[in-house]
């Protein structure tokens, strides 16, 4: 007789091995994206950092190798605000398949004036949402070539109180930076949920999962030479906040679990356990305004028109 034992409970401190798998992390050179990349590299996987800044990518790779001896890490130049460049960026990945992409990179502006990309799109909406929408289209054949791939979209708690203005997605009429940021992350999360609906409809082996990091502060983040510095004063000053929020290394945990845990299913939202702000990752109900299919469909159609590409046309395509 043979017996099988249940897998051990998930722990952020005992990640499963992922040797032979390939993961792409957009914005993997800094912040939460850096720690997602570092933690995934510790599993034995090949981790590709997508970064628009070559020097910062080199510094991040050096830091990951210092933390994870023998880490398999490389970088590709990826500028999500430059939509025409994304197809070539995906070709430069140089892999026959991709087991997961973590759509993490983002821009957050605190002050006016409103800024646009060279294509005339509002910068935060273009980078955080439109860039990942278009990138997913070019990555889909690589994802479909893997046995069970995942698209992991990193949203934000800032999106919880926002609602999309489908008649002014680019904030041309009333630009408020913090609101525009929250709406750009909401658009990104809505896309992640809608993508999974469409993947399930065609029986794809690719799943789409949405995560958010809760409250993640630089001052609670462990230092990484040349990537992130933290003074003793900042550490002690932020100590009271640690009761409610966490560092960016912990903000990475929901995305890392969404990539690695075989029990994670598409269409779910994962965030920190304690009030959605800190702690180990857990599933939580998808926010109703994120899951609204009528809004998501209109957003998808608008994104297709603005980018000139449609991830839906290549869902399930291998090659």
ZAMARGU-4260 file (C-alpha; in steps of 0.2 Angstrom, whole numbers, plus 5000, padded with zeros to 4 digits):
<rodrens>
0) 5000/5000/5000 | 5006/5018/4997 | 5001/5033/5006 | 5002/5051/5002 | 5005/5065/5014
5) 4997/5082/5013 | 5009/5096/5008 | 5016/5106/5023 | 5007/5122/5027 | 5012/5137/5016
10) 5026/5147/5024 | 5035/5162/5017 | 5050/5156/5025 | 5050/5139/5017 | 5047/5142/4999
15) 5045/5126/4987 | 5059/5123/4975 | 5056/5129/4957 | 5071/5123/4948 | 5069/5124/4929
20) 5055/5136/4929 | 5056/5154/4922 | 5048/5170/4930 | 5048/5187/4923 | 5046/5202/4936
25) 5042/5219/4929 | 5050/5233/4939 | 5061/5219/4947 | 5075/5231/4950 | 5067/5241/4965
30) 5054/5241/4979 | 5042/5226/4980 | 5047/5220/4963 | 5065/5218/4969 | 5060/5207/4984
35) 5048/5197/4973 | 5063/5193/4962 | 5075/5190/4976 | 5063/5177/4984 | 5059/5168/4968
40) 5077/5167/4964 | 5080/5158/4981 | 5069/5144/4974 | 5081/5139/4960 | 5071/5147/4946
45) 5077/5158/4933 | 5071/5175/4936 | 5071/5189/4923 | 5071/5207/4929 | 5061/5219/4917
50) 5068/5236/4920 | 5069/5252/4909 | 5085/5257/4918 | 5100/5246/4914 | 5111/5252/4928
55) 5098/5249/4941 | 5095/5231/4934 | 5113/5227/4935 | 5113/5233/4954 | 5098/5223/4958
60) 5106/5207/4950 | 5122/5210/4960 | 5111/5212/4976 | 5101/5196/4972 | 5117/5186/4969
65) 5124/5192/4985 | 5109/5187/4995 | 5106/5171/4985 | 5122/5162/4980 | 5121/5154/4963
70) 5105/5164/4959 | 5100/5162/4941 | 5095/5180/4937 | 5096/5191/4921 | 5088/5207/4915
75) 5079/5213/4899 | 5076/5231/4895 | 5057/5235/4897 | 5049/5252/4897 | 5030/5249/4899
80) 5027/5268/4895 | 5034/5264/4877 | 5021/5253/4870 | 5029/5250/4852 | 5045/5244/4861
85) 5036/5229/4871 | 5036/5216/4857 | 5055/5218/4855 | 5057/5217/4874 | 5048/5201/4874
90) 5058/5194/4860 | 5074/5198/4870 | 5068/5187/4885 | 5076/5173/4874 | 5066/5158/4882
95) 5055/5145/4874 | 5042/5147/4888 | 5038/5157/4903 | 5030/5150/4919 | 5024/5166/4926
100) 5025/5185/4924 | 5023/5197/4939 | 5015/5213/4932 | 5022/5223/4946 | 5031/5239/4939
105) 5022/5255/4942 | 5023/5274/4943 | 5016/5285/4957 | 5016/5304/4955 | 5012/5314/4970
110) 5011/5332/4962 | 5004/5340/4946 | 5006/5344/4932 | 4999/5329/4923 | 5012/5320/4912
115) 5010/5310/4896 | 5020/5297/4887 | 5027/5300/4870 | 5011/5291/4864 | 5000/5304/4872
120) 4994/5293/4886 | 4993/5299/4905 | 5009/5292/4912 | 5002/5282/4927 | 4988/5275/4917
125) 5000/5271/4903 | 5013/5263/4913 | 5003/5254/4927 | 4989/5247/4916 | 4991/5250/4897
130) 5009/5244/4897 | 5005/5228/4906 | 4989/5225/4895 | 5000/5226/4880 | 5014/5216/4887
135) 5003/5202/4892 | 4998/5201/4873 | 5016/5198/4868 | 5019/5186/4882 | 5004/5175/4880
140) 5012/5163/4868 | 5027/5160/4880 | 5015/5158/4894 | 5004/5146/4884 | 5019/5135/4880
145) 5022/5132/4899 | 5012/5117/4907 | 5003/5129/4920 | 5008/5147/4919 | 5002/5162/4929
150) 4999/5180/4926 | 5001/5189/4943 | 4995/5207/4944 | 5001/5217/4958 | 4987/5230/4963
155) 4986/5242/4977 | 4976/5245/4992 | 4974/5263/4985 | 4962/5256/4972 | 4949/5250/4985
160) 4941/5267/4987 | 4942/5272/4969 | 4931/5269/4954 | 4935/5270/4936 | 4928/5285/4925
165) 4926/5275/4909 | 4923/5292/4900 | 4939/5299/4906 | 4952/5285/4909 | 4966/5297/4905
170) 4961/5310/4918 | 4960/5324/4905 | 4946/5333/4913 | 4950/5332/4931 | 4968/5327/4935
175) 4972/5323/4954 | 4988/5313/4955 | 4983/5302/4970 | 4966/5298/4962 | 4974/5295/4945
180) 4986/5283/4953 | 4973/5273/4962 | 4962/5272/4947 | 4977/5266/4936 | 4980/5252/4949
185) 4961/5248/4949 | 4962/5246/4930 | 4976/5235/4932 | 4967/5224/4944 | 4951/5224/4934
190) 4961/5218/4919 | 4969/5204/4929 | 4951/5197/4934 | 4944/5199/4917 | 4959/5191/4909
195) 4956/5175/4920 | 4938/5175/4915 | 4943/5174/4896 | 4957/5161/4900 | 4944/5150/4908
200) 4932/5152/4894 | 4944/5144/4882 | 4951/5131/4894 | 4968/5139/4894 | 4981/5132/4905
205) 4986/5150/4910 | 4979/5157/4926 | 4977/5175/4931 | 4979/5180/4949 | 4977/5197/4957
210) 4987/5202/4973 | 4990/5218/4983 | 5004/5221/4996 | 4995/5229/5009 | 5004/5243/5018
215) 5023/5242/5013 | 5035/5255/5019 | 5053/5259/5014 | 5057/5262/5032 | 5052/5244/5037
220) 5061/5236/5023 | 5078/5227/5026 | 5093/5236/5018 | 5100/5230/5001 | 5116/5238/4997
225) 5115/5248/4980 | 5096/5244/4979 | 5088/5250/4996 | 5096/5259/5010 | 5088/5262/5027
230) 5095/5273/5041 | 5094/5268/5060 | 5084/5284/5062 | 5071/5279/5049 | 5070/5261/5057
235) 5066/5267/5074 | 5055/5281/5068 | 5044/5268/5059 | 5043/5256/5073 | 5026/5261/5079
240) 5019/5259/5061 | 5025/5240/5061 | 5010/5236/5072 | 4999/5240/5056 | 5010/5239/5041
245) 5026/5230/5035 | 5041/5232/5024 | 5042/5229/5005 | 5050/5212/5008 | 5034/5207/5016
250) 5024/5216/5003 | 5031/5204/4990 | 5024/5189/4999 | 5006/5188/4991 | 5014/5189/4973
255) 5027/5176/4977 | 5014/5164/4984 | 5003/5167/4968 | 5017/5162/4958 | 5023/5147/4967
260) 5008/5139/4977 | 5000/5125/4967 | 4984/5128/4977 | 4981/5146/4971 | 4968/5147/4957
265) 4965/5160/4944 | 4952/5174/4947 | 4957/5176/4966 | 4963/5191/4976 | 4977/5188/4988
270) 4983/5201/5001 | 4991/5201/5019 | 4982/5192/5032 | 4980/5206/5046 | 4967/5218/5040
275) 4973/5217/5022 | 4988/5227/5028 | 5002/5216/5035 | 5006/5197/5038 | 5007/5181/5028
280) 4997/5181/5012 | 4979/5174/5011 | 4964/5175/4999 | 4951/5188/5001 | 4935/5192/4992
285) 4938/5201/4976 | 4932/5219/4978 | 4915/5221/4970 | 4920/5235/4959 | 4936/5225/4953
290) 4925/5210/4948 | 4911/5220/4939 | 4911/5212/4922 | 4902/5226/4913 | 4916/5238/4918
295) 4929/5226/4915 | 4923/5223/4897 | 4922/5241/4893 | 4940/5244/4900 | 4946/5230/4890
300) 4939/5237/4874 | 4946/5254/4878 | 4963/5247/4882 | 4963/5237/4865 | 4959/5253/4856
305) 4972/5263/4865 | 4986/5251/4863 | 4982/5243/4846 | 4984/5226/4853 | 4972/5213/4861
310) 4978/5199/4873 | 4962/5190/4869 | 4967/5186/4851 | 4982/5175/4857 | 4975/5167/4872
315) 4980/5148/4871 | 4992/5151/4856 | 5008/5142/4857 | 5023/5147/4847
</rodrens>
